[in-house]
Amino acid sequence: MMLQGKTVILGVSGGIAVYKAVELLRLLTKAGATVHVIMTKNAQQFVTPLTFQTLSGNPVHTDLFNLYQEQEIGHISLADRADLFLLAPATANLIGKIANGLADDLLTTSVMATKAPVLAVPAMNSNMYTNPLYKQNEKRLLDAGYHVMEPACGALACGWEGKGKMPAPEDILSVAASVLLPNDLQGCRILVTAGPTREEVDPVRYITNYSSGKMGYAIAEAAAKRGATVTLVTGPTSLQVPDGVKCVPVSSAEEMRSAVLNNFTATDVVIKAAAVADYRPAERGANKLKKKEDELVLRLEKNPDILAELGAQKGERILIGFAAETERLLAHAAEKLQKKNLDMIVANDVSAEGAGFDVDTNIVRFLFADGRVDELELMKKEQVALRLLDQVEKLWKAKQQ
């Protein structure tokens, strides 16, 4: 579980989005976190403390002047035990008070006293969100090292349409987990490939596959957040390049091969998550092929095997591949692992529900060169990326030693 062993202080302030904080609490505990909830007086007008206490299994804290334990002052005790302070929803009032150093209730005094990272999740009317005074306060938090999540767009409870909605609890959980990521890949140079390739038939047609690139992009983003220097060689996708990642866009398998080999020398770890086409048309039509007969026969020729080529010259580098299969998953993955000289392979059955191409989740197994097999349950691709990078960190540290 991604937050196993972590203590999260969930600060809930008074807005209609408080109901989303209930689901967020459930997801935090499901992810393994120990959660202590602090509610402001106004938050209690929307949801009772009993709801949060039932889901967290811990007393809910509401009063600045109640001692948490006989020998402990409440806000100091909570501040000291936190691995993360998560403010959700964070109203304009709460953000304004913290940004200006005001501490007049249990939540604001605890935030002021903590050394833990703080993630604020704003939720308010869209006019309030764009107000220059609010923007100044948000900038103060960012300048002070706080993390501020961008709100979502949509219909607001007040009847307005615009930016200001509290994001989905699943998205908040993902950002919270990224804030807590260790900086354990500092100095590691990682090359990630992602997405499909397109093999042109003529100027208007091409052969491709269903890969969305989501898995490779999630790996690149998580690796950058953990301190690695990341190069992303990507086939055509609609995804946004993660912050701090060098992107090399390509289209065909030949272009991907060239880009990977050009960056291979200055790389410590290669993670080949792209779905590279095995074949390409033997001849590309200079003009659009016209419909003349009932049948059209395309002659295909084999594309270069980039992963096998890297395996033959990997040296001290760590090489990780992916095996997307529809049958005999472990047998095919193990054969690929050995044949291509890999350190590790990520195997998944793309025919399984919730796994494979163009979905947000995956079910994978990690196979290692020493024969170990780790089986992961269904989880978001961002979580798979974190679990994969945990293994990368171990392999990389072992190589260094």
C-alpha positions in Angstrom: 0.0 0.0 0.0 1.4 3.3 -1.1 1.0 5.1 2.3 1.8 2.2 4.6 3.4 3.4 7.8 2.7 7.1 7.1 0.8 9.4 9.4 -1.5 11.9 7.7 -3.1 14.8 9.5 -6.3 15.6 7.5 -7.3 19.2 8.1 -11.0 19.8 7.1 -12.2 23.4 6.9 -15.8 24.6 6.3 -17.0 24.3 2.8 -19.6 22.3 0.9 -16.8 20.1 -0.4 -16.4 18.6 3.1 -18.4 15.6 1.9 -15.5 14.7 -0.5 -13.1 14.7 2.5 -15.0 11.7 3.9 -14.2 9.7 0.8 -10.7 11.0 0.8 -10.3 9.7 4.4 -11.5 6.3 3.3 -8.9 6.2 0.5 -6.1 7.3 2.8 -6.8 4.6 5.3 -7.2 2.0 2.5 -3.7 3.1 1.2 -2.3 2.2 4.6 -2.1 5.6 6.3 -2.9 6.4 9.9 -5.1 9.4 9.7 -5.9 12.0 12.4 -8.6 14.5 11.5 -8.7 18.1 12.6 -12.0 19.9 11.9 -12.7 23.6 12.1 -15.9 24.8 13.7 -17.4 25.6 10.3 -16.5 22.2 8.9 -18.7 20.6 11.6 -21.7 22.4 10.2 -21.5 20.2 7.1 -20.4 16.8 8.5 -20.3 15.6 12.1 -17.0 14.6 13.7 -18.5 11.2 14.4 -18.3 10.4 10.6 -14.6 11.0 10.4 -13.9 9.3 13.7 -15.7 6.1 12.6 -13.8 6.0 9.3 -10.4 6.9 10.8 -10.6 4.8 14.0 -9.1 7.8 15.8 -10.6 10.7 17.8 -11.4 13.8 15.8 -9.8 17.0 17.1 -11.8 20.2 17.1 -10.8 22.3 20.1 -7.5 24.1 20.6 -7.8 24.1 24.4 -8.3 20.4 24.9 -5.2 18.5 25.8 -4.6 15.4 23.5 -3.1 13.5 26.4 -2.4 14.4 29.9 1.2 15.5 29.3 0.9 16.7 25.7 -0.4 19.9 24.1 -2.8 18.9 21.3 -1.5 21.0 18.4 2.1 20.2 19.1 1.5 16.5 19.5 -0.4 16.4 16.1 2.2 18.6 14.4 5.1 16.4 15.6 3.5 13.0 14.6 2.6 14.1 11.0 4.4 12.8 7.9 2.0 15.0 5.9 -0.5 17.7 6.6 -3.3 17.5 4.1 -5.8 20.4 4.0 -8.9 19.3 2.1 -11.0 21.2 1.5 -8.9 24.3 2.1 -11.1 27.4 2.0 -10.0 30.9 1.0 -10.3 31.8 4.7 -8.0 29.0 5.8 -5.4 29.7 3.1 -5.5 33.4 3.9 -4.9 32.8 7.6 -2.0 30.4 7.1 -0.4 32.6 4.4 -0.4 35.6 6.8 0.8 33.7 9.9 -2.4 33.7 11.8 -3.1 30.8 14.2 -6.3 31.1 16.1 -7.7 27.6 16.1 -6.4 24.0 16.4 -6.0 23.5 12.7 -4.0 26.7 12.0 -1.8 26.4 15.1 -1.0 22.8 14.2 0.0 23.7 10.6 2.2 26.5 12.0 3.9 24.1 14.4 4.6 21.3 12.0 7.8 20.5 10.1 6.0 18.0 7.8 5.1 18.9 4.2 1.8 20.6 3.8 -0.5 20.0 0.8 -3.5 22.4 0.5 -6.4 21.5 -1.7 -8.4 24.7 -2.4 -12.1 24.6 -2.9 -14.2 27.8 -3.3 -16.3 29.9 -5.6 -14.5 30.6 -8.9 -14.6 34.4 -8.4 -13.0 33.9 -5.0 -10.3 31.6 -6.6 -9.4 34.3 -9.2 -9.5 37.2 -6.7 -6.0 38.9 -6.6 -5.9 38.8 -2.8 -6.5 35.1 -2.8 -3.8 34.6 -5.5 -1.3 36.6 -3.4 -2.0 34.3 -0.4 -1.6 31.1 -2.5 1.7 32.5 -3.9 2.9 33.1 -0.3 2.2 29.4 0.5 4.1 28.3 -2.6 7.0 30.6 -1.8 7.2 29.1 1.7 7.5 25.6 0.3 3.9 24.5 0.7 2.2 22.3 -1.9 -1.0 23.7 -3.4 -3.1 21.5 -5.7 -5.0 23.1 -8.6 -8.8 22.9 -8.2 -11.0 21.3 -10.8 -13.4 23.0 -13.2 -17.1 22.4 -13.3 -20.4 23.3 -11.8 -20.1 24.7 -8.3 -22.5 24.4 -5.4 -23.2 28.1 -5.6 -24.5 27.8 -9.1 -21.4 29.2 -10.9 -19.5 27.3 -13.5 -15.7 27.5 -13.4 -12.5 26.6 -11.6 -12.8 26.1 -7.8 -14.1 22.6 -7.3 -12.3 20.3 -5.0 -10.6 17.6 -7.1 -11.6 14.0 -7.1 -10.4 12.2 -3.9 -8.5 9.7 -6.1 -6.5 12.5 -7.6 -5.8 14.1 -4.2 -4.5 10.7 -2.9 -2.2 10.5 -5.9 -0.8 14.0 -5.3 -0.5 13.3 -1.6 1.5 10.2 -2.3 3.8 12.0 -4.6 4.5 14.7 -2.0 5.8 11.9 0.3 8.0 10.3 -2.3 11.6 9.8 -1.2 14.4 11.5 -3.1 16.1 8.1 -3.4 16.9 8.3 -7.2 19.0 11.4 -7.0 21.8 11.1 -9.5 20.2 8.2 -11.4 19.8 8.8 -15.1 16.6 7.0 -16.3 15.5 6.5 -19.9 11.8 5.6 -20.3 10.0 4.8 -23.5 6.2 5.1 -23.8 3.2 5.0 -26.1 2.7 3.3 -29.4 4.6 3.6 -32.7 3.0 4.4 -36.0 4.1 2.5 -39.1 3.0 4.4 -42.2 1.2 2.7 -45.0 0.8 5.8 -47.1 0.5 9.6 -46.3 -2.9 9.1 -44.6 -2.8 5.6 -43.1 -0.7 3.8 -40.6 -0.5 0.6 -38.5 -0.5 1.1 -34.7 -1.9 -0.4 -31.4 -4.1 0.6 -28.5 -1.3 1.9 -26.2 -2.1 5.2 -24.6 1.3 5.8 -23.1 -0.2 6.2 -19.6 2.1 3.6 -18.0 5.3 5.0 -19.4 4.3 8.6 -18.6 3.4 7.6 -15.0 6.9 6.0 -14.6 8.7 9.1 -16.0 6.7 11.4 -13.7 7.3 9.4 -10.6 11.0 8.9 -11.4 11.5 12.7 -11.8 9.7 13.4 -8.5 12.0 10.9 -6.8 15.1 12.9 -8.0 16.1 11.0 -11.1 17.2 12.7 -14.4 14.6 11.4 -16.8 14.5 11.2 -20.6 11.1 10.2 -22.1 11.2 8.8 -25.6 7.5 8.7 -26.6 5.4 7.7 -29.5 2.3 9.7 -30.4 0.0 10.3 -27.4 -2.4 12.9 -26.1 -0.7 13.1 -22.7 1.1 16.1 -21.2 4.8 15.7 -20.6 5.5 15.6 -16.9 7.4 18.5 -15.3 11.1 18.1 -15.1 11.2 15.4 -17.8 13.2 15.7 -21.1 10.9 14.6 -23.9 12.0 13.1 -27.3 8.9 12.6 -29.5 9.1 10.0 -32.2 6.6 8.2 -34.4 7.9 5.0 -35.9 9.9 2.1 -34.5 13.0 3.1 -36.4 12.7 6.6 -35.0 12.3 5.2 -31.5 15.4 3.0 -31.9 17.5 5.9 -33.1 16.4 8.1 -30.2 16.9 5.4 -27.6 20.4 4.6 -28.9 21.3 8.3 -29.0 20.5 8.6 -25.3 21.7 5.1 -24.2 25.3 6.0 -23.3 24.3 8.6 -20.8 21.8 6.3 -19.0 21.9 4.2 -15.9 18.5 2.6 -16.2 16.3 1.9 -19.2 12.6 1.2 -18.7 11.0 0.1 -22.0 7.3 0.6 -21.5 6.5 1.5 -25.1 4.4 -0.8 -27.3 6.6 -0.9 -30.3 5.1 -2.4 -33.5 6.7 -5.7 -34.4 6.2 -5.1 -38.1 6.0 -2.3 -40.6 4.8 -2.1 -44.3 7.6 -3.2 -46.6 6.8 -0.4 -48.9 5.3 3.0 -48.0 3.0 4.4 -50.7 4.1 7.8 -51.9 0.5 8.7 -52.5 -2.8 7.6 -50.9 -3.6 4.0 -51.9 -6.8 4.1 -53.9 -9.6 1.5 -53.5 -9.4 -0.6 -56.7 -10.0 -4.3 -55.7 -12.0 -6.1 -53.1 -8.8 -7.0 -51.3 -5.6 -5.2 -50.5 -2.6 -7.2 -49.6 0.1 -5.5 -47.5 3.5 -7.0 -47.2 5.1 -6.5 -43.8 8.7 -6.7 -42.7 10.0 -7.0 -39.2 11.0 -4.0 -37.2 14.2 -3.9 -35.2 14.1 -5.4 -31.7 15.2 -2.4 -29.7 15.1 -4.2 -26.4 17.2 -7.2 -27.6 19.7 -4.7 -29.1 20.0 -2.9 -25.7 20.4 -6.2 -23.9 23.3 -7.2 -26.0 25.2 -4.0 -25.1 23.8 -3.0 -21.7 27.1 -3.3 -19.7 26.5 -2.2 -16.1 23.1 -0.6 -17.0 19.8 -1.8 -15.6 17.4 -2.9 -18.3 13.7 -3.4 -17.7 11.2 -4.5 -20.2 7.4 -5.0 -20.4 5.5 -8.1 -21.6 2.0 -7.5 -22.7 0.4 -10.9 -23.3 -2.9 -12.5 -23.8 -1.9 -16.1 -22.9 0.8 -18.0 -21.0 1.7 -14.8 -19.3 4.5 -16.1 -17.0 6.1 -18.4 -19.6 6.3 -15.8 -22.3 7.5 -13.1 -19.9 10.2 -15.4 -18.4 11.4 -16.3 -21.9 11.6 -12.6 -22.9 13.5 -11.8 -19.7 16.2 -14.4 -20.3 16.4 -14.0 -24.1 16.9 -10.2 -24.0 19.2 -10.1 -21.1 16.9 -8.1 -18.8 17.3 -7.4 -15.1 13.5 -7.3 -14.7 10.3 -7.6 -16.7 6.8 -6.3 -16.0 4.2 -8.7 -17.3 0.5 -8.1 -17.7 -2.4 -9.8 -19.4 -3.8 -7.1 -21.6 -7.0 -9.1 -22.0 -7.8 -9.0 -18.3 -10.4 -6.5 -17.1 -8.9 -3.4 -15.6 -5.5 -4.1 -17.2 -3.7 -3.4 -20.4 -4.0 -0.6 -22.9 -5.8 2.7 -22.6 -7.1 2.2 -19.1 -6.0 3.9 -15.8 -5.4 0.7 -13.9 -3.2 -2.4 -14.4 -2.5 -5.8 -12.9 1.1 -6.7 -13.2 3.7 -9.2 -12.1 7.4 -8.4 -11.7 9.8 -11.1 -12.8 13.5 -10.8 -11.9 16.6 -12.3 -13.4 17.2 -14.2 -10.2 13.9 -16.1 -10.6 11.8 -14.1 -8.1 8.2 -13.2 -9.0 6.2 -10.5 -7.3 2.4 -10.4 -8.1 0.6 -7.1 -7.6 -3.1 -6.6 -7.2 -5.2 -4.3 -9.4 -4.1 -0.7 -8.9 -3.7 2.6 -10.6 -0.9 2.9 -13.1 0.6 5.7 -10.9 0.8 3.1 -8.1 2.3 0.5 -10.3 5.0 3.1 -11.3 5.9 3.7 -7.7 6.2 0.0 -7.0 8.3 -0.5 -10.1 10.6 2.4 -9.0 11.0 0.8 -5.6 12.6 -2.1 -7.4 14.6 0.2 -9.7 16.1 1.9 -6.6 17.2 -1.4 -5.1 18.7 -2.7 -8.4 20.5 0.7 -8.9 21.9 0.8 -5.4 23.1 -2.8 -5.7 24.9 -2.0 -9.0 26.6 1.0 -7.3 28.0 -1.2 -4.5 
